[in-house]
Amino acid sequence: MYLRKTQRRNRDGSVVRYVQLANNRRVGGQTQAEVLVNLGREDRLDLDALRRLVASINRYLGEEDDVAAPLGAEAGPLQVESSRPIGTVWLLDQLWKLLGIDTALGRHLDGRRFRTDVERVLFALVANRAVAPGSKLAAGEWATRDVVVPGLPGLDGNNQALRAMDLLIEGDATGAVQETVFFAAAHLLNLEVDLIFFDTTSTYFERDGEDEDSGDEALRRFGHSKDHRKDLPQIVIGLAVTREGIPVRCWVWPGNTSDTTVIEQVKDDLRSWRLGRVVTVADSGFSSEANLAYLTRTGGHYITGVKMRETSKKADAVLARQGRYQKVRDNLRVKEVRLDGDPGRRWIVCHNPAEAARDAERRDQQLAAITDELDRISQARTADANKARTKAAKTGKRPAKPNDAVHRKAECALRDHPSLGRWLKQHPTTGRLSIDRAKVAAEAKLDGKYLLATSDPDLTAEDVALGYKNLLEAERSFRTMKSTLYLRPVYHRLDDRIRAHVLLCWLALLLIRVAERRTGTTWRAIRNELGRIHQVTLAGPAGRLQQTTRITDAQARLFKNCGVPMPPKMTGLQTPE
């Protein structure tokens, strides 16, 4: 629906213009304009009546009464003062309110009055992670100059942002903010929380050493780095997600924390939420007997991966058991095994035929490379011996023992190779290398297989296998936090602010996943499309107003699918006094 002008030329050459309210309709594959109301001649329009009509429409829509632009030639020419993107931040703000995050923060944050709206500052920091991640100082400039953040005219990245982060971590001391936010999202999105997927990752800091002035509880510690940066201190981050990929809760531990030591805290924290019947899904790093026993307390259950190549009598017994596989998909077959000595546990052997073929091909290539290298070393050693004998025959002296250091160095390099060395064995007497055929045969039996264990008596073997494959949602969330949200670098030194930084990334991840789930589109595509919507500030003799650029059908569809309203066309009308 829009206003349009038509004109008629009189015999005397004068032109009369008319204003109409029209609407486009598609008829027979063509768009035709349908006139709804004839407002009359342009030179005879009652401008006050039009303003009253606009105000009435705005009241019906729930918008301000004074959003209509000044009409008429007396308003004078308008100049563009600024133009800043609003679309992406507007979507995030509406999802923020739809999920009740603003209410949750207001409930758990410090009740004292501040000059700055702490909730708006925290939203700006979360939106910055999702749209243009940077330091908190850069976030302040971004929110003040580069985009429109509803309800926040400006942000001081040094003071307001850091103070808001301190209040956030105080309010979430026991996970209260995360609990309130999650249950609001679960109720709104009707999430299934019967399966909770948990995994950990690490992120490092560009500094020389650990935190020595914070005692044993300091976060930045050396540990097993999943980013392959063992030379730098790090923190360990845990994340629980639903089967839809919606993050449930996050944890932050010191960098030297082992995966096997955190499962009890995760279980206790989630149990206090009273989620009902929950099956925790974790990978093989959490599958110690103590962790599995703890997960089954108070009626809980687990699905976990089991390491097949470590010495385990139960795993060996399961893999040795004969039986038929049940086809689940083209690339997945499952077989359930029960052990007499372990009645409370079900074992699921999963086999991927395509992956088995790739494993065999990869192993054959590695064995061929080893054979070629061993043959080269042997031929080089024989050539050196022949040279020594030839030289001795010419001189009539006893053949000198050839220098074998170069060949031993080549053998050591082959033995220590990260992927080829696993197939070699060294003979105790001669020290020579050869292919370990027994190990090759043992590995061939594991091609394309992985082993799962579960304590749930009701899930089918197919559900167990497919549930474990959904653990990739947790890994995808970590990739999003590290790539899209730029979790690293962390521009903070204090432990509480490091925790607050991770919590801001968690909130940004929550908004992103909700937007992706509701639109069926990647966040990158959503961000790029809505980033084209700008709010333009116009100023003239009659006053100043903000007008939103025209919203395309694709952009309107994104707002509609997310269940949020579109940005208003005009706001902030200011007339000179």
PAKE-980626 format. One line per field, with one value per residue (C-alpha): residue in three letters; x, y, z; residue number from 1. Coordinates in pm, whole numbers. Example, Ala and Ser with C-alpha at 12.3 -4.5 7.8 and 13.67 -1.06 7.14 Angstrom:
2
resn [Ala, Ser]
c1 [1230, 1367]
c2 [-450, -106]
c3 [780, 714]
resi [1, 2]
END
This chain:
577
resn [Met, Tyr, Leu, Arg, Lys, Thr, Gln, Arg, Arg, Asn, Arg, Asp, Gly, Ser, Val, Val, Arg, Tyr, Val, Gln, Leu, Ala, Asn, Asn, Arg, Arg, Val, Gly, Gly, Gln, Thr, Gln, Ala, Glu, Val, Leu, Val, Asn, Leu, Gly, Arg, Glu, Asp, Arg, Leu, Asp, Leu, Asp, Ala, Leu, Arg, Arg, Leu, Val, Ala, Ser, Ile, Asn, Arg, Tyr, Leu, Gly, Glu, Glu, Asp, Asp, Val, Ala, Ala, Pro, Leu, Gly, Ala, Glu, Ala, Gly, Pro, Leu, Gln, Val, Glu, Ser, Ser, Arg, Pro, Ile, Gly, Thr, Val, Trp, Leu, Leu, Asp, Gln, Leu, Trp, Lys, Leu, Leu, Gly, Ile, Asp, Thr, Ala, Leu, Gly, Arg, His, Leu, Asp, Gly, Arg, Arg, Phe, Arg, Thr, Asp, Val, Glu, Arg, Val, Leu, Phe, Ala, Leu, Val, Ala, Asn, Arg, Ala, Val, Ala, Pro, Gly, Ser, Lys, Leu, Ala, Ala, Gly, Glu, Trp, Ala, Thr, Arg, Asp, Val, Val, Val, Pro, Gly, Leu, Pro, Gly, Leu, Asp, Gly, Asn, Asn, Gln, Ala, Leu, Arg, Ala, Met, Asp, Leu, Leu, Ile, Glu, Gly, Asp, Ala, Thr, Gly, Ala, Val, Gln, Glu, Thr, Val, Phe, Phe, Ala, Ala, Ala, His, Leu, Leu, Asn, Leu, Glu, Val, Asp, Leu, Ile, Phe, Phe, Asp, Thr, Thr, Ser, Thr, Tyr, Phe, Glu, Arg, Asp, Gly, Glu, Asp, Glu, Asp, Ser, Gly, Asp, Glu, Ala, Leu, Arg, Arg, Phe, Gly, His, Ser, Lys, Asp, His, Arg, Lys, Asp, Leu, Pro, Gln, Ile, Val, Ile, Gly, Leu, Ala, Val, Thr, Arg, Glu, Gly, Ile, Pro, Val, Arg, Cys, Trp, Val, Trp, Pro, Gly, Asn, Thr, Ser, Asp, Thr, Thr, Val, Ile, Glu, Gln, Val, Lys, Asp, Asp, Leu, Arg, Ser, Trp, Arg, Leu, Gly, Arg, Val, Val, Thr, Val, Ala, Asp, Ser, Gly, Phe, Ser, Ser, Glu, Ala, Asn, Leu, Ala, Tyr, Leu, Thr, Arg, Thr, Gly, Gly, His, Tyr, Ile, Thr, Gly, Val, Lys, Met, Arg, Glu, Thr, Ser, Lys, Lys, Ala, Asp, Ala, Val, Leu, Ala, Arg, Gln, Gly, Arg, Tyr, Gln, Lys, Val, Arg, Asp, Asn, Leu, Arg, Val, Lys, Glu, Val, Arg, Leu, Asp, Gly, Asp, Pro, Gly, Arg, Arg, Trp, Ile, Val, Cys, His, Asn, Pro, Ala, Glu, Ala, Ala, Arg, Asp, Ala, Glu, Arg, Arg, Asp, Gln, Gln, Leu, Ala, Ala, Ile, Thr, Asp, Glu, Leu, Asp, Arg, Ile, Ser, Gln, Ala, Arg, Thr, Ala, Asp, Ala, Asn, Lys, Ala, Arg, Thr, Lys, Ala, Ala, Lys, Thr, Gly, Lys, Arg, Pro, Ala, Lys, Pro, Asn, Asp, Ala, Val, His, Arg, Lys, Ala, Glu, Cys, Ala, Leu, Arg, Asp, His, Pro, Ser, Leu, Gly, Arg, Trp, Leu, Lys, Gln, His, Pro, Thr, Thr, Gly, Arg, Leu, Ser, Ile, Asp, Arg, Ala, Lys, Val, Ala, Ala, Glu, Ala, Lys, Leu, Asp, Gly, Lys, Tyr, Leu, Leu, Ala, Thr, Ser, Asp, Pro, Asp, Leu, Thr, Ala, Glu, Asp, Val, Ala, Leu, Gly, Tyr, Lys, Asn, Leu, Leu, Glu, Ala, Glu, Arg, Ser, Phe, Arg, Thr, Met, Lys, Ser, Thr, Leu, Tyr, Leu, Arg, Pro, Val, Tyr, His, Arg, Leu, Asp, Asp, Arg, Ile, Arg, Ala, His, Val, Leu, Leu, Cys, Trp, Leu, Ala, Leu, Leu, Leu, Ile, Arg, Val, Ala, Glu, Arg, Arg, Thr, Gly, Thr, Thr, Trp, Arg, Ala, Ile, Arg, Asn, Glu, Leu, Gly, Arg, Ile, His, Gln, Val, Thr, Leu, Ala, Gly, Pro, Ala, Gly, Arg, Leu, Gln, Gln, Thr, Thr, Arg, Ile, Thr, Asp, Ala, Gln, Ala, Arg, Leu, Phe, Lys, Asn, Cys, Gly, Val, Pro, Met, Pro, Pro, Lys, Met, Thr, Gly, Leu, Gln, Thr, Pro, Glu]
c1 [0, 138, 57, 82, 33, -151, -177, -406, -314, -580, -641, -466, -151, -184, -122, -346, -206, -412, -307, -438, -398, -321, -227, -55, -227, -104, -359, -280, 88, 104, 106, -176, -236, -571, -689, -832, -900, -886, -751, -816, -615, -266, -304, -626, -519, -584, -238, -368, -622, -347, -139, -437, -486, -120, -140, -451, -282, 23, -190, -354, -9, 112, 368, 425, 180, 442, 622, 477, 712, 634, 438, 410, 648, 685, 890, 1184, 1453, 1579, 1944, 2086, 2278, 2375, 2295, 2366, 2266, 1976, 1834, 2058, 2076, 1700, 1641, 1876, 1707, 1361, 1480, 1649, 1313, 1116, 1330, 1290, 1661, 1600, 1359, 1602, 1886, 1666, 1570, 1923, 2137, 2215, 1902, 2082, 2016, 2277, 2301, 2338, 2087, 2296, 2065, 2106, 2483, 2494, 2274, 2506, 2805, 2619, 2510, 2867, 2986, 2727, 2771, 3120, 3318, 3605, 3741, 3512, 3668, 3592, 3241, 3180, 3273, 3074, 2757, 2796, 2895, 2853, 2509, 2177, 2126, 1764, 1746, 2118, 2238, 2604, 2841, 3167, 3368, 3614, 3376, 3017, 3097, 3337, 3102, 2813, 3028, 3111, 2740, 2663, 2907, 2781, 2423, 2522, 2738, 2541, 2418, 2094, 2093, 2166, 1890, 1628, 1728, 1730, 1388, 1240, 1387, 1281, 922, 907, 1071, 921, 1267, 1324, 1563, 1563, 1908, 2177, 2505, 2818, 3170, 3469, 3717, 4004, 4111, 4455, 4595, 4880, 5107, 5428, 5322, 5044, 4868, 5094, 4932, 4588, 4687, 4583, 4237, 4370, 4210, 4499, 4703, 4905, 4724, 4622, 4542, 4274, 4401, 4749, 4907, 5059, 5315, 5048, 4829, 4461, 4118, 3882, 3523, 3238, 2914, 2584, 2343, 2010, 1957, 1844, 2180, 2040, 2306, 2186, 2471, 2843, 3123, 3473, 3755, 4131, 4339, 4493, 4151, 4110, 3792, 3744, 3716, 3432, 3144, 3033, 2993, 2807, 2571, 2506, 2446, 2198, 2028, 1947, 1747, 1507, 1496, 1322, 1444, 1779, 2028, 2372, 2568, 2948, 3248, 3507, 3708, 3444, 3384, 3570, 3386, 3358, 3199, 2953, 2850, 2794, 2578, 2338, 2271, 1918, 1778, 2000, 2135, 2418, 2533, 2908, 3176, 3422, 3789, 3850, 4229, 4311, 4342, 3985, 3861, 3498, 3557, 3755, 3477, 3215, 3411, 3480, 3112, 2954, 2617, 2423, 2428, 2104, 2105, 2004, 2117, 2332, 2638, 2547, 2491, 2447, 2476, 2374, 2580, 2515, 2777, 2684, 2917, 2781, 2399, 2330, 2500, 2421, 2694, 2632, 2885, 2846, 2990, 3021, 3102, 3213, 3444, 3579, 3680, 3851, 4035, 4162, 4271, 4446, 4629, 4739, 4885, 5074, 5209, 5321, 5506, 5674, 5779, 5930, 6123, 6254, 6364, 6542, 6726, 6822, 6949, 7148, 7305, 7396, 7543, 7766, 7887, 7968, 8164, 8367, 8449, 8543, 8772, 8934, 8993, 9177, 9398, 9442, 9338, 9069, 8726, 8643, 8314, 8078, 7929, 7574, 7472, 7281, 7074, 6999, 6884, 6645, 6511, 6456, 6269, 6046, 5984, 5889, 5663, 5321, 5118, 5361, 5539, 5235, 5276, 5643, 5822, 6191, 6378, 6553, 6877, 6947, 6757, 6613, 6255, 5982, 5606, 5409, 5178, 4992, 4897, 4791, 4560, 4416, 4347, 4183, 3917, 3828, 3789, 3482, 3375, 3312, 3181, 2909, 2781, 2450, 2270, 1926, 1713, 1446, 1635, 1675, 2020, 1931, 1834, 2157, 2370, 2185, 2184, 2559, 2605, 2417, 2708, 2844, 2605, 2828, 3136, 2957, 2877, 3244, 3336, 3080, 3212, 3570, 3504, 3180, 3182, 3562, 3591, 3964, 4153, 4026, 4114, 4082, 4310, 4073, 3918, 3563, 3580, 3712, 3407, 3182, 3334, 3252, 2901, 2847, 2956, 2708, 2422, 2523, 2533, 2184, 2040, 2218, 2090, 1733, 1747, 1892, 1638, 1340, 1450, 1628, 1910, 2270, 2357, 2601, 2322, 2085, 2348, 2439, 2080, 1951, 2270, 2149, 1864, 1971, 1822, 1867, 1856, 1698, 1704, 1550, 1392, 1082, 1275, 1457, 1343, 1480, 1354, 1422, 1518, 1273, 1251, 1261, 1046, 1341, 1415, 1051, 1037, 1329, 1154, 828, 989, 1160, 825, 939, 809, 997, 1174, 938, 947, 979, 1079, 1206, 1032, 1169, 1030, 1207, 1073]
c2 [0, 339, 696, 776, 1085, 1113, 1422, 1572, 1847, 2109, 2280, 2592, 2391, 2384, 2057, 1927, 1656, 1414, 1200, 845, 563, 254, -110, -348, -676, -964, -1050, -1318, -1306, -925, -655, -402, -94, -83, 259, 232, 597, 920, 1186, 1471, 1740, 1792, 2169, 2133, 1863, 1928, 1866, 1872, 1604, 1387, 1429, 1324, 1020, 923, 966, 751, 475, 491, 464, 157, 7, 93, 348, 709, 973, 1215, 996, 1157, 1362, 1730, 1780, 2065, 2299, 2513, 2237, 2327, 2097, 1804, 1711, 1371, 1399, 1034, 681, 381, 12, -95, -419, -685, -519, -463, -837, -929, -677, -814, -1173, -1054, -925, -1216, -1462, -1252, -1189, -825, -938, -1203, -954, -705, -973, -1088, -779, -530, -335, -8, 283, 378, 662, 406, 135, -175, -405, -194, -190, -569, -607, -380, -596, -914, -764, -655, -1016, -1132, -853, -701, -863, -667, -537, -367, -32, -97, -212, 127, 313, 67, 111, 491, 568, 269, 118, 201, 27, 81, 259, 333, 668, 592, 356, 413, 95, 168, 239, 148, -179, -308, -209, -387, -702, -694, -672, -957, -1196, -1096, -1170, -1504, -1619, -1946, -1962, -1781, -1566, -1864, -2068, -1797, -1727, -2094, -2176, -1870, -1988, -2350, -2243, -2011, -2249, -2568, -2720, -3089, -3123, -3501, -3514, -3274, -3273, -3167, -3102, -2886, -2676, -2445, -2098, -1951, -1611, -1430, -1400, -1563, -1728, -1821, -1601, -1614, -1340, -1507, -1828, -2181, -2071, -1854, -1924, -1876, -2195, -2425, -2744, -2974, -2731, -2829, -2542, -2702, -2410, -2583, -2300, -2052, -2039, -2111, -2156, -2453, -2383, -2629, -2604, -2792, -2778, -2934, -3158, -2850, -2682, -2429, -2365, -2453, -2336, -2262, -2311, -2169, -2358, -2309, -2411, -2712, -2872, -3227, -3332, -3622, -3391, -3161, -3400, -3401, -3023, -3028, -3296, -3115, -2778, -2919, -3137, -2827, -2700, -2998, -3065, -3399, -3710, -3613, -3826, -3666, -3722, -3689, -3811, -4065, -3811, -3823, -4201, -4296, -4540, -4278, -4023, -4275, -4386, -4024, -3955, -4235, -4089, -3968, -4143, -3983, -4165, -4121, -4190, -4180, -4279, -4548, -4561, -4880, -4873, -4853, -5164, -5240, -5592, -5487, -5303, -5597, -5836, -5620, -5588, -5961, -6049, -6179, -6058, -5897, -5527, -5333, -5080, -4731, -4526, -4581, -4477, -4623, -4972, -5059, -5370, -5396, -5606, -5689, -5831, -6073, -5907, -5559, -5578, -5205, -5102, -5147, -5138, -5018, -5097, -4852, -4913, -4672, -4862, -4550, -4450, -4806, -4783, -4451, -4591, -4886, -4664, -4423, -4708, -4865, -4531, -4495, -4852, -4794, -4477, -4666, -4948, -4705, -4523, -4846, -4968, -4638, -4654, -5017, -4944, -4643, -4852, -5129, -4874, -4731, -5081, -5159, -4834, -4925, -5273, -5133, -4877, -5145, -5369, -5092, -5010, -5366, -5267, -5407, -5252, -4968, -4974, -4735, -4437, -4537, -4212, -4073, -4390, -4416, -4055, -4133, -4434, -4226, -3963, -4234, -4393, -4057, -3954, -3853, -4070, -4328, -4423, -4604, -4884, -4958, -5180, -5181, -5509, -5529, -5688, -5517, -5195, -5211, -5101, -5310, -5293, -5424, -5664, -5759, -5399, -5356, -5656, -5527, -5183, -5338, -5486, -5136, -4972, -4746, -4844, -4654, -4785, -4633, -4715, -4613, -4673, -4590, -4904, -4753, -4592, -4808, -4876, -4648, -4362, -4404, -4388, -4090, -3914, -3946, -3811, -3499, -3432, -3250, -2967, -2890, -2893, -2668, -2426, -2409, -2340, -2060, -1907, -1914, -1805, -1604, -1456, -1426, -1568, -1508, -1282, -1213, -855, -906, -985, -1027, -1371, -1240, -1038, -1339, -1531, -1240, -1234, -1603, -1544, -1263, -1501, -1759, -1508, -1410, -1779, -1827, -1541, -1666, -2022, -1904, -1687, -1972, -2223, -1999, -1886, -2197, -1969, -1932, -1643, -1508, -1476, -1321, -1071, -969, -930, -732, -525, -347, -185, 162, 431, 768, 1089, 1376, 1740, 2058, 2387, 2202, 1966, 1633, 1270, 920, 721, 355, 256, 46, -313, -575, -887, -1107, -889, -878, -1257, -1291, -1072, -1261, -1603, -1491, -1369, -1012, -678, -483, -156, 144, 352, 684, 766, 1049, 1345, 1664, 2005, 2334, 2518]
c3 [0, -100, -205, -572, -786, -1115, -1333, -1596, -1840, -1911, -2244, -2123, -2055, -1675, -1494, -1214, -985, -779, -479, -443, -193, -400, -361, -603, -689, -904, -1175, -1431, -1357, -1391, -1123, -1144, -930, -749, -630, -279, -195, -399, -164, -408, -582, -445, -423, -220, 27, 395, 544, 900, 811, 665, 979, 1191, 967, 1004, 1382, 1395, 1194, 1417, 1730, 1583, 1514, 1861, 1743, 1844, 1734, 1609, 1360, 1050, 841, 784, 466, 228, 57, 370, 530, 310, 167, 377, 419, 511, 837, 877, 765, 989, 962, 1182, 1038, 1195, 1536, 1531, 1472, 1756, 1987, 1912, 1970, 2290, 2415, 2274, 2470, 2783, 2825, 2917, 3192, 3315, 3339, 3519, 3770, 3855, 3806, 4080, 4173, 4224, 3992, 3735, 3490, 3212, 3128, 3210, 3015, 2700, 2740, 2772, 2466, 2269, 2368, 2269, 1936, 1871, 1907, 1654, 1397, 1417, 1701, 1851, 2177, 2428, 2336, 1969, 2067, 2228, 1911, 1700, 1907, 1913, 1554, 1324, 1393, 1555, 1889, 1998, 2331, 2354, 2219, 2294, 2474, 2655, 2598, 2879, 3168, 3092, 2916, 3181, 3465, 3294, 3256, 3628, 3712, 3471, 3633, 3980, 3880, 3724, 4015, 4038, 3680, 3765, 3451, 3228, 3391, 3350, 2990, 2894, 3038, 2867, 2536, 2598, 2666, 2366, 2118, 2266, 2292, 2359, 2651, 2687, 2525, 2647, 2452, 2636, 2517, 2602, 2410, 2496, 2393, 2444, 2542, 2368, 2672, 2792, 3117, 3355, 3607, 3911, 4121, 4140, 4319, 4229, 4116, 3832, 3497, 3254, 3290, 3068, 2973, 2689, 2407, 2157, 1941, 1928, 2114, 2415, 2437, 2552, 2865, 2811, 2966, 2925, 2816, 2855, 2658, 2684, 2389, 2295, 1996, 1799, 1868, 2121, 2389, 2738, 2959, 2949, 3201, 3232, 3408, 3449, 3151, 3326, 3393, 3264, 3087, 3325, 3628, 3517, 3451, 3815, 3823, 3491, 3618, 3946, 3780, 3529, 3791, 3996, 3696, 3725, 3352, 3401, 3223, 3071, 2881, 2878, 2557, 2576, 2382, 2489, 2689, 2964, 2967, 3285, 3511, 3786, 3550, 3407, 3756, 3856, 3550, 3648, 3992, 4067, 3762, 3498, 3193, 2946, 2591, 2556, 2312, 2418, 2321, 2125, 2097, 2465, 2679, 2787, 2842, 2806, 2480, 2343, 2443, 2272, 1949, 1944, 1978, 1658, 1534, 1253, 1186, 1147, 865, 980, 683, 377, 577, 915, 1052, 1421, 1634, 2001, 2241, 2608, 2842, 3120, 3368, 3298, 3312, 3353, 3029, 2663, 2401, 2046, 1772, 1483, 1137, 848, 523, 339, 625, 640, 273, 339, 642, 437, 150, 386, 561, 231, 121, 448, 431, 72, 179, 465, 233, -16, 258, 414, 70, 5, 337, 276, -75, 48, 326, 76, -166, 108, 198, -166, -199, 109, -29, -371, -215, 4, -298, -479, -184, -64, 285, 509, 427, 665, 848, 662, 847, 935, 1114, 815, 776, 1147, 1142, 854, 1043, 1357, 1156, 1009, 1349, 1504, 1217, 1359, 1119, 979, 1300, 1442, 1186, 1268, 1517, 1601, 1637, 1977, 1844, 1511, 1578, 1228, 1150, 993, 949, 1246, 1065, 1382, 1444, 1082, 1113, 1442, 1294, 986, 1215, 1339, 998, 995, 1346, 1666, 1996, 2214, 2561, 2717, 3044, 2902, 2878, 2649, 2361, 2054, 1911, 1619, 1853, 2048, 1733, 1584, 1921, 1948, 1597, 1709, 1943, 1639, 1736, 2035, 1813, 1561, 1843, 1937, 1576, 1565, 1887, 1757, 1399, 1371, 1724, 1750, 2101, 2069, 2128, 2479, 2573, 2949, 3239, 3538, 3578, 3626, 3307, 3118, 3242, 3147, 2797, 2749, 2881, 2628, 2352, 2485, 2469, 2114, 2016, 2160, 1951, 1638, 1678, 1734, 1422, 1216, 1345, 1274, 927, 803, 687, 798, 1022, 765, 508, 764, 878, 524, 408, 707, 722, 410, 604, 719, 937, 770, 974, 779, 892, 758, 863, 986, 1215, 1221, 1184, 1129, 833, 758, 406, 206, 325, 52, 38, 138, 440, 544, 519, 762, 1020, 973, 1010, 1330, 1463, 1524, 1387, 1123, 1206, 1198, 883, 1064, 1419, 1634, 1477, 1633, 1542, 1620, 1922]
resi [1, 2, 3, 4, 5, 6, 7, 8, 9, 10, 11, 12, 13, 14, 15, 16, 17, 18, 19, 20, 21, 22, 23, 24, 25, 26, 27, 28, 29, 30, 31, 32, 33, 34, 35, 36, 37, 38, 39, 40, 41, 42, 43, 44, 45, 46, 47, 48, 49, 50, 51, 52, 53, 54, 55, 56, 57, 58, 59, 60, 61, 62, 63, 64, 65, 66, 67, 68, 69, 70, 71, 72, 73, 74, 75, 76, 77, 78, 79, 80, 81, 82, 83, 84, 85, 86, 87, 88, 89, 90, 91, 92, 93, 94, 95, 96, 97, 98, 99, 100, 101, 102, 103, 104, 105, 106, 107, 108, 109, 110, 111, 112, 113, 114, 115, 116, 117, 118, 119, 120, 121, 122, 123, 124, 125, 126, 127, 128, 129, 130, 131, 132, 133, 134, 135, 136, 137, 138, 139, 140, 141, 142, 143, 144, 145, 146, 147, 148, 149, 150, 151, 152, 153, 154, 155, 156, 157, 158, 159, 160, 161, 162, 163, 164, 165, 166, 167, 168, 169, 170, 171, 172, 173, 174, 175, 176, 177, 178, 179, 180, 181, 182, 183, 184, 185, 186, 187, 188, 189, 190, 191, 192, 193, 194, 195, 196, 197, 198, 199, 200, 201, 202, 203, 204, 205, 206, 207, 208, 209, 210, 211, 212, 213, 214, 215, 216, 217, 218, 219, 220, 221, 222, 223, 224, 225, 226, 227, 228, 229, 230, 231, 232, 233, 234, 235, 236, 237, 238, 239, 240, 241, 242, 243, 244, 245, 246, 247, 248, 249, 250, 251, 252, 253, 254, 255, 256, 257, 258, 259, 260, 261, 262, 263, 264, 265, 266, 267, 268, 269, 270, 271, 272, 273, 274, 275, 276, 277, 278, 279, 280, 281, 282, 283, 284, 285, 286, 287, 288, 289, 290, 291, 292, 293, 294, 295, 296, 297, 298, 299, 300, 301, 302, 303, 304, 305, 306, 307, 308, 309, 310, 311, 312, 313, 314, 315, 316, 317, 318, 319, 320, 321, 322, 323, 324, 325, 326, 327, 328, 329, 330, 331, 332, 333, 334, 335, 336, 337, 338, 339, 340, 341, 342, 343, 344, 345, 346, 347, 348, 349, 350, 351, 352, 353, 354, 355, 356, 357, 358, 359, 360, 361, 362, 363, 364, 365, 366, 367, 368, 369, 370, 371, 372, 373, 374, 375, 376, 377, 378, 379, 380, 381, 382, 383, 384, 385, 386, 387, 388, 389, 390, 391, 392, 393, 394, 395, 396, 397, 398, 399, 400, 401, 402, 403, 404, 405, 406, 407, 408, 409, 410, 411, 412, 413, 414, 415, 416, 417, 418, 419, 420, 421, 422, 423, 424, 425, 426, 427, 428, 429, 430, 431, 432, 433, 434, 435, 436, 437, 438, 439, 440, 441, 442, 443, 444, 445, 446, 447, 448, 449, 450, 451, 452, 453, 454, 455, 456, 457, 458, 459, 460, 461, 462, 463, 464, 465, 466, 467, 468, 469, 470, 471, 472, 473, 474, 475, 476, 477, 478, 479, 480, 481, 482, 483, 484, 485, 486, 487, 488, 489, 490, 491, 492, 493, 494, 495, 496, 497, 498, 499, 500, 501, 502, 503, 504, 505, 506, 507, 508, 509, 510, 511, 512, 513, 514, 515, 516, 517, 518, 519, 520, 521, 522, 523, 524, 525, 526, 527, 528, 529, 530, 531, 532, 533, 534, 535, 536, 537, 538, 539, 540, 541, 542, 543, 544, 545, 546, 547, 548, 549, 550, 551, 552, 553, 554, 555, 556, 557, 558, 559, 560, 561, 562, 563, 564, 565, 566, 567, 568, 569, 570, 571, 572, 573, 574, 575, 576, 577]
END
